[in-house]
């Protein structure tokens, strides 16, 4: 979860975590969630294990492309397993609005919100209430920890997981959310939260160790609020193909309005020193990679590689679904480029993204409003909004602070998205009281049931 301090923005992945105190590592927490949900819901289709039951495949690599191979053509994902009556309950609704909402009033649904997403009555009530409050866009997580949180054939066929997510009543939660939200005029934009990041214990990391990039010292991990993580090498064609196949699968299976990537569709600037990337850099530039990870040409080369991949990914997605829009939730521009190799100002200029929701998690109104003066938030070429922290677990952000931030954004014509759903009102000590306060901040518009 993003720490609310001015000088140290963190990631969307980190912002969903509570403080480090009293926390176990991500791997242990994921296993607890896996066991709990596996006991609560039915299995899905032939070959699928109980939801969230981690697979026991051997940690080995298969089918890797030769080093320095050119990127493959972006092929469509394989079809889902044909299992009548047991596959995903595809949403019949069609997107009702073309392009991102203006102004945005959005909210993320994280793994911490699975209790709502998987329970039909709770989800219906949540979506109805969000509609009454005037929300325009919902961002449900579909890619986290190296696992897909929808009915994915891509991850099953690659032996990255052998579970799928079902609701408590046997439904496909993502399909149900899409139908409920679009029937109320809201958009659903699945969120690929982890991007190129994964826990070391994931099947993805264990089966494909050569896909992981390294630091100059040879390390493959970095620390986050969730614990230790590895980074897939975004310059490898196999890694690019996996992300492409996952995104194409989601937009093919579900009637989504868009897809969202975030600050993990990036690479920390200390990475890129693996043998594959060293050889590629030498071949393309005639130079060895510099020892300084912040050397300007080295930063630019890696950032340009990410931009080139996004360009190909967008082309593939728009070919599959022309009205789809691409959303991005990055850190502020200088931090994103210099430390995460994510040149999103160029992505905006070149029309590679259609919506930007900048993460500005700050602990007080003064530091928050100061951030709103950043140049990338002025003279906007496309819809730009700001992500606001609604709270962490049972520690919701004080409503007066939320009210001040929302007012500051609306005064500047900026949209707002809350991270995340639970602390808005449901996962608080007094949900009814919190909801009344939120209604006072946002206003409540009545929509015909």
C-alpha positions as CSV (number, residue, x, y, z in Angstrom):
1,X,0.0,0.0,0.0
2,X,1.3,3.4,-0.8
3,X,2.8,5.0,2.3
4,X,1.2,8.4,2.8
5,X,4.5,10.4,2.8
6,X,5.4,13.0,0.3
7,X,8.9,11.9,-0.6
8,X,8.3,8.1,-0.9
9,X,5.5,7.1,-3.2
10,X,4.9,3.3,-3.3
11,X,2.9,1.1,-5.5
12,X,-0.7,0.1,-5.9
13,X,0.3,-3.3,-4.7
14,X,1.6,-1.8,-1.5
15,X,-1.4,0.4,-1.0
16,X,-3.6,-2.7,-0.5
17,X,-1.5,-3.8,2.4
18,X,-1.8,-2.7,6.0
19,X,1.2,-1.5,7.9
20,X,4.1,-3.8,8.2
21,X,3.6,-4.3,11.9
22,X,2.0,-7.6,12.7
23,X,2.1,-8.7,9.1
24,X,3.3,-12.0,7.7
25,X,4.9,-12.2,4.3
26,X,2.8,-12.3,1.2
27,X,3.3,-16.0,0.6
28,X,1.9,-17.0,4.0
29,X,-1.0,-14.6,3.7
30,X,-1.8,-15.9,0.2
31,X,-1.9,-19.4,1.5
32,X,-4.3,-18.5,4.3
33,X,-6.6,-16.9,1.8
34,X,-6.3,-19.9,-0.5
35,X,-7.2,-22.3,2.2
36,X,-10.2,-20.3,3.4
37,X,-11.7,-19.8,0.0
38,X,-11.0,-23.3,-1.1
39,X,-13.1,-24.6,1.7
40,X,-15.9,-22.1,0.9
41,X,-16.6,-22.6,-2.8
42,X,-17.1,-25.3,-5.4
43,X,-14.4,-26.3,-7.8
44,X,-14.6,-25.1,-11.4
45,X,-14.6,-27.4,-14.4
46,X,-12.5,-30.4,-15.4
47,X,-8.9,-30.0,-14.4
48,X,-9.6,-27.2,-12.0
49,X,-8.9,-27.6,-8.3
50,X,-10.8,-26.0,-5.5
51,X,-10.5,-22.2,-5.7
52,X,-7.2,-20.8,-4.4
53,X,-5.7,-24.3,-3.9
54,X,-2.1,-23.7,-4.9
55,X,-0.8,-26.1,-7.5
56,X,2.0,-28.5,-6.9
57,X,3.7,-28.4,-10.3
58,X,7.5,-28.9,-10.4
59,X,9.6,-25.8,-10.5
60,X,11.0,-26.0,-14.0
61,X,11.0,-24.0,-17.1
62,X,9.3,-25.0,-20.4
63,X,9.1,-23.7,-23.9
64,X,11.5,-20.7,-23.5
65,X,12.5,-18.8,-26.5
66,X,16.1,-18.6,-27.5
67,X,18.0,-15.6,-26.1
68,X,17.6,-12.4,-28.2
69,X,14.8,-13.9,-30.2
70,X,12.6,-11.1,-31.7
71,X,9.2,-10.6,-30.1
72,X,6.6,-13.1,-31.3
73,X,3.5,-12.0,-33.1
74,X,0.8,-11.2,-30.6
75,X,-1.3,-14.3,-30.9
76,X,-4.8,-14.7,-29.4
77,X,-5.0,-16.7,-26.1
78,X,-6.1,-20.3,-26.2
79,X,-9.8,-21.0,-25.7
80,X,-11.1,-21.9,-22.3
81,X,-11.6,-25.6,-21.5
82,X,-14.9,-26.8,-23.0
83,X,-16.9,-27.7,-19.9
84,X,-20.6,-27.0,-20.4
85,X,-22.2,-25.8,-17.3
86,X,-19.0,-25.4,-15.4
87,X,-17.1,-22.6,-17.3
88,X,-17.4,-18.9,-16.7
89,X,-20.9,-17.4,-16.5
90,X,-20.2,-14.8,-19.2
91,X,-21.8,-11.4,-18.7
92,X,-24.4,-10.7,-21.3
93,X,-24.3,-6.9,-20.8
94,X,-22.4,-4.8,-23.4
95,X,-20.4,-1.7,-22.6
96,X,-22.7,1.2,-22.4
97,X,-20.2,4.1,-22.7
98,X,-17.4,4.3,-25.2
99,X,-14.2,5.7,-23.6
100,X,-13.4,6.5,-19.9
101,X,-15.9,8.3,-17.7
102,X,-15.6,12.1,-17.4
103,X,-15.4,13.0,-14.6
104,X,-14.3,9.8,-13.0
105,X,-15.6,8.6,-9.7
106,X,-14.0,5.2,-9.3
107,X,-13.1,2.5,-6.8
108,X,-10.8,-0.5,-6.8
109,X,-11.8,-4.0,-5.6
110,X,-8.8,-5.8,-4.2
111,X,-8.2,-9.3,-2.9
112,X,-9.2,-7.8,0.5
113,X,-12.7,-7.2,-1.1
114,X,-13.2,-10.8,-2.2
115,X,-15.7,-11.4,0.6
116,X,-17.9,-8.9,-1.2
117,X,-17.1,-9.9,-4.8
118,X,-17.8,-13.6,-4.1
119,X,-21.1,-13.2,-2.2
120,X,-24.0,-12.4,-4.6
121,X,-26.2,-10.5,-2.1
122,X,-23.3,-8.5,-0.7
123,X,-22.1,-7.7,-4.2
124,X,-25.6,-6.6,-5.4
125,X,-25.9,-4.3,-2.4
126,X,-22.5,-2.9,-2.9
127,X,-23.0,-2.1,-6.6
128,X,-26.5,-0.6,-6.0
129,X,-25.1,1.6,-3.3
130,X,-22.1,2.7,-5.5
131,X,-24.6,3.5,-8.2
132,X,-26.7,5.7,-5.9
133,X,-23.5,7.5,-4.8
134,X,-22.8,8.3,-8.5
135,X,-19.7,6.1,-9.0
136,X,-18.8,5.7,-12.7
137,X,-16.1,3.1,-12.8
138,X,-15.1,-0.1,-10.9
139,X,-11.6,-1.6,-11.1
140,X,-11.7,-5.3,-9.9
141,X,-8.4,-7.1,-9.5
142,X,-7.8,-9.9,-12.1
143,X,-4.0,-10.4,-11.8
144,X,-2.2,-10.6,-8.5
145,X,0.7,-12.6,-7.1
146,X,1.3,-14.5,-10.3
147,X,-2.3,-15.8,-10.4
148,X,-5.4,-14.9,-12.4
149,X,-8.5,-14.1,-10.4
150,X,-11.0,-15.0,-13.1
151,X,-11.7,-18.2,-15.1
152,X,-8.4,-18.3,-17.0
153,X,-7.4,-21.0,-19.4
154,X,-4.1,-19.2,-20.1
155,X,-2.7,-19.7,-16.6
156,X,-4.0,-23.3,-16.4
157,X,-2.6,-24.4,-19.7
158,X,0.8,-22.8,-18.8
159,X,0.6,-24.7,-15.5
160,X,0.8,-21.5,-13.5
161,X,-2.3,-22.4,-11.4
162,X,-4.8,-25.1,-11.1
163,X,-7.6,-23.1,-9.3
164,X,-10.2,-20.7,-10.4
165,X,-12.4,-18.3,-8.5
166,X,-16.1,-19.0,-8.0
167,X,-18.6,-17.2,-5.9
168,X,-20.3,-18.7,-2.9
169,X,-23.4,-19.3,-5.0
170,X,-21.3,-20.9,-7.8
171,X,-21.2,-17.8,-10.0
172,X,-18.4,-16.2,-11.9
173,X,-17.7,-13.1,-9.7
174,X,-16.2,-11.0,-12.5
175,X,-19.0,-11.7,-14.9
176,X,-21.6,-11.0,-12.2
177,X,-19.9,-7.7,-11.3
178,X,-19.9,-6.6,-15.0
179,X,-23.6,-7.4,-15.4
180,X,-24.6,-5.6,-12.2
181,X,-22.5,-2.6,-12.8
182,X,-23.3,-2.0,-16.5
183,X,-27.0,-2.4,-15.7
184,X,-26.6,0.6,-13.5
185,X,-24.6,2.6,-16.1
186,X,-21.2,2.0,-14.5
187,X,-18.1,0.8,-16.3
188,X,-15.9,-2.2,-15.3
189,X,-12.2,-2.1,-16.0
190,X,-10.3,-5.2,-14.8
191,X,-7.1,-4.3,-13.1
192,X,-3.8,-6.2,-13.8
193,X,-2.4,-5.3,-10.4
194,X,0.9,-7.1,-10.3
195,X,2.0,-6.4,-13.9
196,X,5.6,-7.8,-14.1
197,X,5.8,-8.5,-10.4
198,X,5.3,-11.8,-8.6
199,X,6.1,-13.4,-5.3
200,X,9.2,-15.7,-5.4
201,X,7.0,-18.6,-4.2
202,X,4.5,-18.3,-7.1
203,X,4.4,-21.0,-9.7
204,X,5.2,-18.4,-12.3
205,X,8.5,-17.5,-10.6
206,X,9.4,-21.1,-9.8
207,X,8.7,-22.5,-13.3
208,X,10.4,-19.8,-15.2
209,X,13.5,-18.6,-13.2
210,X,15.2,-17.4,-16.4
211,X,12.3,-15.0,-17.0
212,X,13.4,-13.0,-13.9
213,X,15.6,-10.0,-14.2
214,X,18.4,-9.1,-11.9
215,X,20.1,-6.3,-10.1
216,X,23.8,-5.4,-10.8
217,X,24.7,-7.5,-7.8
218,X,22.8,-10.5,-9.2
219,X,19.8,-10.3,-6.9
220,X,16.4,-11.2,-8.2
221,X,14.2,-9.8,-5.5
222,X,13.2,-6.5,-4.0
223,X,11.2,-5.7,-0.8
224,X,7.7,-4.3,-0.7
225,X,5.1,-3.8,2.0
226,X,3.9,-7.3,1.1
227,X,7.3,-8.8,1.5
228,X,9.8,-10.1,-1.0
229,X,8.9,-10.0,-4.7
230,X,10.7,-10.8,-8.0
231,X,10.4,-9.0,-11.3
232,X,9.7,-10.6,-14.6
233,X,11.9,-9.3,-17.3
234,X,9.6,-7.0,-19.4
235,X,12.1,-7.2,-22.3
236,X,11.8,-10.9,-22.9
237,X,9.3,-11.9,-25.6
238,X,7.9,-14.8,-23.4
239,X,7.0,-12.4,-20.6
240,X,5.4,-10.0,-23.0
241,X,3.4,-12.8,-24.6
242,X,2.1,-13.9,-21.2
243,X,0.8,-10.5,-20.3
244,X,-0.6,-10.1,-23.8
245,X,-2.4,-13.4,-23.6
246,X,-3.9,-12.7,-20.2
247,X,-5.2,-9.3,-21.3
248,X,-6.6,-10.6,-24.5
249,X,-8.3,-13.5,-22.6
250,X,-10.1,-11.1,-20.3
251,X,-11.3,-8.8,-23.0
252,X,-12.5,-11.8,-25.0
253,X,-14.3,-13.7,-22.2
254,X,-15.9,-10.7,-20.6
255,X,-17.9,-7.6,-21.7
256,X,-15.4,-5.2,-20.2
257,X,-15.2,-1.5,-20.9
258,X,-11.4,-1.3,-20.6
259,X,-8.4,-2.7,-18.9
260,X,-6.1,-1.1,-16.3
261,X,-2.4,-1.4,-15.7
262,X,-0.5,0.4,-12.9
263,X,2.9,1.2,-11.5
264,X,3.8,-2.5,-11.7
265,X,3.6,-2.3,-15.5
266,X,7.2,-1.1,-15.0
267,X,10.6,-2.1,-13.7
268,X,12.6,-0.7,-10.8
269,X,15.6,1.1,-12.3
270,X,18.0,-1.2,-10.3
271,X,16.9,-4.2,-12.5
272,X,17.9,-5.1,-16.0
273,X,21.3,-6.6,-15.3
274,X,20.4,-10.2,-16.2
275,X,22.3,-11.9,-19.0
276,X,19.5,-11.6,-21.6
277,X,19.2,-7.9,-21.2
278,X,22.9,-7.3,-21.1
279,X,23.3,-9.1,-24.4
280,X,20.4,-7.3,-25.9
281,X,21.7,-3.9,-24.9
282,X,25.2,-4.7,-26.2
283,X,23.7,-5.9,-29.5
284,X,21.5,-2.8,-30.0
285,X,23.9,-0.1,-28.7
286,X,27.4,-1.5,-29.0
287,X,28.0,-0.7,-25.4
288,X,28.0,-2.7,-22.2
289,X,25.3,-1.8,-19.6
290,X,26.6,0.9,-17.3
291,X,27.2,0.2,-13.6
292,X,25.1,3.2,-12.7
293,X,21.4,2.2,-13.0
294,X,20.4,5.8,-13.3
295,X,22.7,6.6,-16.3
296,X,20.5,8.6,-18.6
297,X,20.9,6.5,-21.8
298,X,20.5,3.3,-19.9
299,X,17.2,4.6,-18.3
300,X,16.0,5.8,-21.7
301,X,16.7,2.5,-23.5
302,X,14.8,0.5,-20.9
303,X,11.9,2.9,-20.8
304,X,11.7,2.9,-24.6
305,X,11.5,-0.9,-24.5
306,X,8.5,-0.7,-22.1
307,X,6.9,1.9,-24.4
308,X,7.3,-0.3,-27.4
309,X,5.7,-3.2,-25.7
310,X,2.7,-1.1,-24.6
311,X,2.3,0.0,-28.2
312,X,2.1,-3.6,-29.4
313,X,-0.2,-4.6,-26.5
314,X,-2.6,-1.8,-27.3
315,X,-2.7,-2.7,-30.9
316,X,-3.6,-6.3,-30.1
317,X,-6.2,-5.3,-27.6
318,X,-7.9,-2.7,-29.8
319,X,-7.9,-5.2,-32.7
320,X,-9.8,-7.6,-30.5
321,X,-12.2,-5.0,-29.1
322,X,-12.0,-1.6,-30.9
323,X,-14.0,0.3,-28.3
324,X,-11.9,-0.9,-25.4
325,X,-10.0,1.8,-23.5
326,X,-6.6,1.5,-21.7
327,X,-6.4,2.9,-18.2
328,X,-3.1,3.5,-16.3
329,X,-2.6,4.2,-12.6
330,X,1.0,5.3,-12.2
331,X,3.0,7.3,-9.7
332,X,3.7,10.9,-10.5
333,X,5.6,11.3,-13.7
334,X,9.2,12.1,-12.6
335,X,9.1,9.3,-10.0
336,X,7.6,6.9,-12.6
337,X,10.2,7.6,-15.2
338,X,13.4,7.9,-13.2
339,X,12.8,5.1,-10.7
340,X,10.3,2.8,-12.5
341,X,11.3,3.3,-16.1
342,X,7.6,4.1,-16.9
343,X,7.5,7.0,-19.3
344,X,3.8,7.6,-19.1
345,X,4.0,11.2,-20.3
346,X,5.1,9.8,-23.6
347,X,2.4,7.2,-23.4
348,X,-0.2,10.1,-23.1
349,X,1.4,12.1,-25.9
350,X,1.5,9.1,-28.2
351,X,-2.1,8.1,-27.4
352,X,-1.1,4.7,-25.9
353,X,-3.4,5.2,-22.9
354,X,-6.9,6.7,-22.7
355,X,-7.2,7.4,-19.0
356,X,-4.6,8.1,-16.2
357,X,-5.4,7.8,-12.5
358,X,-2.3,9.2,-10.7
359,X,-1.5,7.7,-7.3
360,X,-1.2,10.6,-4.8
361,X,-1.5,9.0,-1.3
362,X,-0.6,11.8,1.1
363,X,-1.2,11.9,4.9
364,X,-2.7,15.4,5.0
365,X,-4.5,17.9,2.9
366,X,-1.6,20.4,2.6
367,X,0.8,17.9,1.1
368,X,-2.0,16.5,-1.1
369,X,-3.0,19.8,-2.6
370,X,0.7,20.7,-3.2
371,X,1.0,17.6,-5.4
372,X,-1.9,18.8,-7.5
373,X,0.3,21.5,-8.9
374,X,2.5,19.0,-10.8
375,X,2.7,19.9,-14.5
376,X,1.4,16.5,-15.7
377,X,-1.9,17.3,-14.0
378,X,-2.3,20.6,-15.9
379,X,-3.4,21.2,-19.5
380,X,-4.8,17.7,-19.7
381,X,-4.9,15.9,-23.1
382,X,-7.0,13.1,-21.8
383,X,-9.0,12.3,-18.7
384,X,-6.7,12.5,-15.7
385,X,-7.8,11.6,-12.2
386,X,-6.2,11.1,-8.8
387,X,-6.2,8.0,-6.6
388,X,-7.1,8.7,-3.0
389,X,-6.5,6.3,-0.1
390,X,-9.9,5.4,1.5
391,X,-8.1,3.5,4.3
392,X,-6.4,0.2,5.2
393,X,-8.3,-2.8,6.5
394,X,-10.2,-1.6,9.6
395,X,-8.4,1.8,9.6
396,X,-10.4,4.0,7.3
397,X,-9.1,7.5,6.4
398,X,-10.8,10.1,8.4
399,X,-13.8,11.5,6.6
400,X,-12.9,15.2,6.9
401,X,-9.6,14.4,5.2
402,X,-11.4,12.5,2.4
403,X,-13.9,15.4,2.1
404,X,-11.0,17.9,1.7
405,X,-9.3,15.9,-0.9
406,X,-12.4,15.3,-3.0
407,X,-13.3,19.0,-2.8
408,X,-9.7,20.0,-4.0
409,X,-10.0,17.6,-6.9
410,X,-13.4,18.7,-8.0
411,X,-12.3,22.4,-7.7
412,X,-9.6,21.6,-10.3
413,X,-11.8,19.5,-12.5
414,X,-10.0,16.3,-11.7
415,X,-11.7,12.9,-11.2
416,X,-11.2,10.7,-8.2
417,X,-10.8,7.0,-7.6
418,X,-10.7,5.5,-4.1
419,X,-8.4,2.8,-2.9
420,X,-10.2,0.6,-2.0
421,X,-13.8,-0.5,-1.6
422,X,-13.8,-2.0,1.9
423,X,-12.6,1.1,3.8
424,X,-15.1,3.3,2.0
425,X,-17.8,2.0,4.4
426,X,-18.2,-1.8,4.4
427,X,-15.0,-2.9,6.2
428,X,-15.3,-0.3,9.0
429,X,-16.4,-0.5,12.7
430,X,-19.6,1.4,11.8
431,X,-20.6,0.8,8.1
432,X,-23.9,2.6,8.3
433,X,-22.4,5.7,10.0
434,X,-19.5,5.7,7.6
435,X,-21.8,5.4,4.6
436,X,-23.9,8.4,5.8
437,X,-20.7,10.5,6.0
438,X,-19.6,9.4,2.6
439,X,-23.0,10.4,1.2
440,X,-22.4,13.8,2.6
441,X,-19.1,14.0,0.8
442,X,-20.2,12.7,-2.5
443,X,-23.9,13.4,-2.6
444,X,-26.3,10.6,-3.4
445,X,-28.2,10.4,-6.7
446,X,-31.1,8.2,-6.9
447,X,-31.2,5.8,-9.8
448,X,-34.2,3.8,-10.7
449,X,-33.9,0.2,-9.4
